[in-house]
């Protein structure tokens, strides 16, 4: 794992596009459930989007070479699940 958090090489365009798609979905959920008993689904979805963004930024700082040793086991685990 890198010692310093460096977001210089992060793909901000891809992150922004994903966030824009999530925002469009959030607006659709809000407009669909605004006056219904499911109105809290908008807020739940917003929390999941924020969690996904945070996990994306955290995972982008982990060196993927650490996982290369475990690829066969991860493949078997994904096939079994």
Secondary structure, DSSP 4 states (H G I P E B T S, - for coil): --SS---TTS-HHHHHHHHHHHHHHHHHHHHHHTTSTTTTHHHHHHHHHHHHHHHHHHHTTS-THHHHTTHHHHHHHHHH-
